[in-house]
Amino acid sequence: MGALSDVLSRLLETYGYLVLSLSLFLEMLALPLPGELLMTYTGLIVFEGRLHWLLAVLAGGAGASLGMTASYWIGYRLGNPFFERCGARFHFGPDKFSRLSSWFARYGCKLLLIAFFIPGVRHMTGYFSGTTRLPFRKYAAFSYAGAFLWVFVFITLGKMLGPKWEQYHHELTRYLVIFGIISVAAYAAYALIKRSRARWYALAKSRVERAARRYRSLGTVRLLILGAGAAFLGCFSLMIGLVRNFLAHEFAVFDEVVLYLVGRLFGPEWLTPMTRFAALGAMPALAAAMLLTLLWIGLGSRDRLLELAFYAVVIAGGEGLEEGLRQLFRRVGPTGEWLSFPGEPTFMALTVYGFSAYLLVRHRGRPKHRVLAAAAVTVLCLLTGIGTVALRLSYPSDAAAGFVFGGMWLTLSVALLEGFRYAGAGTLRPRAESRA
């Protein structure tokens, strides 16, 4: 650790909760303090029994929340006049500032939950929220929740790492930063698609009702193609990076850290639940999901033949793709057997559950149903990955790669399905519009 970190660690050992709270308060005011390092070191002290875990989380969360409150009111009092006077000098005049303020008031508050995990971003969100006049109650609800989540994660990680704290905490911090960046990018993409969808609906309302229904349907398909295509490109980029790291043998530290943490979290008493979780990615569970989906398509789908054909292609193609990857990328697993990269259970779980859920809610699902379906798929896939890793049936990097490769195949399949649907429905649009 650097000189500043050494001083803070000694003060933390002496004064405990007060130093933790004050340090995080000052960091939220954009002072260059090593917050993550301090919190994981606090977790080590908790592991040694010199501090209480709950009191440490409360002290750290309170300090970070007070810092976010102070930065908000500083931005509220001083920020807006600055942009009005000087914003045009760096191409950020009142008009752009007003548009960005409107967007941030609508979507930005939710980013506060994950902005804490991105250095630099968390230091400015309080000032910017105050400058853009985000309502304080709304700001406080999200920023305080994000602050306590941030503190809870890092102190708990330090406690779990225990004697291996100094060996692993840098790697864990890096992974959490990457997770935060990906989460912010995903939410920004979601907000953009949602805004575009509202624009399509507004345009559709200006048409005669019959033509509007057709145009609105085609607009939804276009947005689905756009969203799936963007997600595919993101997964494809991640896939290239994962393959490069795999060939360069750069997953050793990641696998070691995650296996250590999973071992600390799930001891021998978790053997039965982990076995059941891993079974979610096995053929009996996947076959049950496929059977239910086929029944749903046959009984309630508007495009039965198209969706049945695509469903068969997606499942068979996923199996073929996974088999090809298994032959191409192989390595010895944690227990000595040969494993594939990416992991087959997570790859097939995301492919089957994800595409099945998409077809289930594509035509009849309300927004809340779609959210529930996405949450259910996420939980099922995460449980599958945790189970296989806990039982040493795959490396953590194999399970993670399974999600990325499966996400690439899933989003490509959705984009192609909607492309075929659009090509068929688009031929009817001129007739509907001519009747307008």
N, C-alpha and C positions, 0 to 999 in steps of 0.2 A: 504493500500500500504506500501511497505518497505521504509526504510530510503532513498535509492537512488531514488525510484520512487517519494517520497515526494519532494525531492530536485528538481528533473526534472520538476515536475508539477508546483512548484512555479516559476522556471525559465521560463517555458513555458508561464505561465500567465503574466510574466513581459516582456519577450523579444520575445514571439510569434514565428513567422516564422523562425527566425534565430536559435533558440534552436531546433526546430523541424528538420530543415535541417541538422544541425550539429550533432544531436543525431543519426539520421539515417545514416549519412555518417560514423560515428564511428562504428555503429553496423555492417555495411557491411564489416568492417575490422576485424570482429569477437570479438569486445569488448562486454562484457556481459551487454548490455543495454536492457531495456524492451520496444522494439519497438512497439509491438501491443498495450500494455497498454498506451504508450505515444500517439499513433495515435488515439485510441478511446477517450482518454481524450481530445485531440485536437478537436475531433468531438463534445464533450460536450461543449467546449468553443465556437465552431462555433454555436451550438444550442442556446447558451446564447447571441449570437450577438457580441461577443468580437473579433472574427476573421472571415475572409471571407472564405467560403468553397473552392472556386476555387483556391485562393491564397495559402491556406493551402495544397491542393493537389499538386499544382505546386512546392511549397517549399519542401515538403516531398519527392516527386518523384525526384526532382533534387538532393537532398542530398543523397538519396539511389543510384541513378545512378552514382553520382560521387564516392561514396564508392565502387560500383561494378567496376568502371573503375580503381580505385587505386588498388584494390585487384587483378584484372586481370594482371596489369603490374608488380606487385610484384611477382605473380606466374610466369609470363613470364620470368622475369630476374633471379629469384633465384631458381625456383622449379625444372626444368629439371636436372641440375647438381646434385641436391640432390638425385634424384631417381637413376641416373646413378652410383653414388658413394655408396649410402647406401641402395638402395631398396632391394637388395638381403638379407639383414639382417633380414627383416621381410617378406620374401617370396613375394616380389614385385619387381622383377628384371626388367631389360630392356625389355625382351620379353613380359612379362605380361603388363608392362607399355605401350609398343607400341600397343598391341592389344586393351587395354582399351582406349588409345588415339584415335585409329581409330574408335572405336565404339562411343566414345563421340563426335568426330567430325561429325559423320553421324547422330546420334540421340540425343545426349545430349543437344544440343542447345535448342531444343524445350521444354526440361524439365525446362529450366530457367523461363518459363512463370508461372509455378506453384511451383517451388522450394522455392519461397519466403514465402509460407504459411507453411513451415516445419522448425521449429527452429533447428539450427545446420546445416541443409543442405544448407540453403541460405547463411550462413556465409562462406561456403567452396567452393561454386560453382565458385566464381570469381577467387580464387587462382587456383583451379583445371583447369578451362578453360584456364588460362594463361599458366599453366604448360604443358598442352597437346597441346599447340599451336593452339587452336581453332582460326580461323581467326577473327580478332577483329571486323570487320564490321558485321559479322554474329553474333558474341557474343553480340555486342552492340544492335543490332536490337531486339533480344529476351530478353536480360537482362533489358534494359531500359523499354521495354513494360511491363515486369513482375514487375518491380519496381513501375511503375505508377499504374498498376492494384492493387498491394498489398496495396499501400498507399490509393488509391481511396476507396477500399473496407472497410478498417478499419476506416478511417476518416468518411466515409458516415455512417457506422454502429454506430459510436459514436454520430453522429448528429441525426440519427433516434432514438436511444435509449433515448437521451435527459435526463430527470430526472431519468430514470431507468438505467443509465449507470453503476453505481457502482453495481447494483443488477445483471445485466445480462452479463457484458462484459467478465467475465471469462468463462462462458458457451459458448458464441459465439466463442471465441478464440479457445476453445477446439474443437468445431465442425468444424471450418475451418482447423485446423491442421489435423483432421481425413480425411476431404475431400482432402487435399493436398496429404496425404499418399496414399489414394485409387487411386487418379488420377495418381500419379507417378507409382504405381504398374500396373495399367491398361495400361499405355503407354509402360512400359517395356515389358509387355506380348505381346502387339501389335507389337512392334519392333522385338521381338524374333520370332513370327509367320511369320512376313514379311520376315525376313532373312531366315527362314527355307523354305519358299515358293520359294524364289529365288534359293535355293540350289536344290530343286526338279526340277525346270525348267531347270537348268543347266545340271542335270543328264539326263533329258528327251531328250535334244538336241543331246546327244551322240548316240541315237538309230535310227533305221530306222524310217522314218517319220510316217508310220502307227502305228507301235508299240509305238512310242514316244507319239502320241496323246492319246493312251489308257493309257499309263503309267502316262502321265502328268495329265490326268483326275483323275486317281486313287490317284495320289499324292495330288491333290487339295482336294479331298474328305477326305483323311487322315488328312490333315491340318485342314479342317473344323471340323472334329470330335474332333481333339485334342484341337482346340480353344474353341469349344462349351463345351467340357468336363471341361476344365480349368475354364471357366466362370461359369459353373454350380457349381463346387466345391466352387468357391468364393462366389456365391450367397447363397449356402447352408450354408456356415459358417456364413455369415451375418444373415441368417434366424434364425439359432440357437441362436445367440446373441440377436436378436430382441425378440424372444419368451421368452428368459430368462428375459430380461429387462421388457417385458410386464407383465409377471407373478409376477415380483418383484415390479411393480408399479413405475418404474424409469423414465417414460416418462413425468412426470408432468411438470418438469422445461422446458424440450425441447418444449412441446406443448405450455406452457405459453409464452416462448420467441418468438417462431415463430408466434403465433397468434397475439402477440403485434406488431411485425414488419409488418406482413401482413396488420393489421389494420391501421398502420401508412402509409403504401405505397398505399393502395387501399381504399379510402374513399367511401362514398355513391354514388359519381358520377360514380364509377366503377361497379355499380350493373349490368347493361346490359351486358358489356363485360364479367364479371365474370360468368354470367348465361350462356352465349354462350360457354365460355371455359369449364365449368362443363358439358355442353351438349355433348362435344366431347367424354366423357366416357359413355354416355347413349346409349341405344340399337339402336335408329334410325341411329346415326352416325356409330356405329360399324357394323350394318347390311349393310350399304352402302359400307363400306370397304370390308366386306366379299363377297358381290355380285360382286364387281369389281375383286376381287382376283379369285373367281371361274370362271369368264369369261376369265381371263388371263390364268389360268391353262388349261381351256378347249380349248383355241385357240392356245396357244403358247408353252405349256410345253412339254418337251421331255419325261417326266415320268408322264403322266396324271393320271393314276390309282393310282400310289403310292402317288403322292402329294395330290390328291383329298381325298384319304382315310386318310392321315395324317392330312390334314387340318381339316377334320371333327372331328377326334379324339382330336386334339389340342383344338379346340373351345369347344367341348362338355366336354372334360376332364377339361378344365379351369373353365367352369361353375360349374362342379361338385366339383372340388377342392375348389373353392371359397365358395360354399354353405357349404361344410364340415367345412371349417375354420370359417365361420360365426356362425355355431352352436357351435363350440368349444371355440372360443374367442369372447366374447361380452362385451360391456361396454356402459355406458350412454354417449351420445355425447354432444357437446357444447350447443345444444339447447334442451336437455332433451330426445331426442329419442334414441333408441337402435342402436348402430353402430357395424359393424364387424371390426375385426382386422385380416388381413390387409384390407385396404379400397378397396371396390369392383371396383369403377370407374378406379383407377390407375392400379389395377391388370389386369382388362379386357382390358383396353386401351393398355397396353404394350403387352399383349398376342396377341390381334387381330392385332393391327397396326404393331407390331414387326414381327410376323410370316408372315403376308401378304407382308410386304416390303421385307422380305428375299426371299420369293418365286418369287416376281416380278423381282428381280435383280439376282437371283441365276444363271440363264443360259445366259441371254442376256445382263446383265448390265456390263458396263465398270467400272473401278475403280472410276471415278468421279460420276457415277450414284449410286454406292453403298454408297459413302460418302454422297451424297445428300439424299438418302433414310434413312440412319442412322440419319442424321440431322433432317429430317422431322419427323421421329418417336419420336426423343428426344423432339422436340418442341411440338408436339401434346400431348405427355404424360405429359410434364411439365405444359402446359396450363391446362390440365385436373386437375392435382394436385393443381395448384394455384387456379383454379376456385372453386373446392370443399372446399378447406380450407378457402378461402375468404368468401364464403357463409355459413360457419360453417356447412357444410354437412359432414365433417369428421375432425378428429384431424390431425395435421401435421404428427404425428407418424404413424397414419393409412395410410395416403397417401404415406409416405416414405416406410412403410412396403409393400404396394401394389407394389411398384417398385421392391423391393427385391424378394418377392414371385413370382411376374410376371416374373422377370428376370430368376429365377430358373426354372420355368416351360417352359419358352421360350427356354433357352439354352439346357435343357434336351430334348425338342422336336426336336430341330435342330440336336443334336447329334444322336438321334434315327433315324431320317429321313435319315441322311447321312450314318449311319451304315447300314440301309436296302439298300440304294443305292449302297454302297460299296460291300455288300454281293452279290448283283445281278450283278454288273459290274465286280467284281473280278473274276468271273468264266470265263470271256472272256480273261483275261490277258495272261494265258499261250499260247493260240492259237495265240494271236498277237505277243507275244515274240518269238514263235517258227518260225514265218515267217521272223523274223529278221535274 
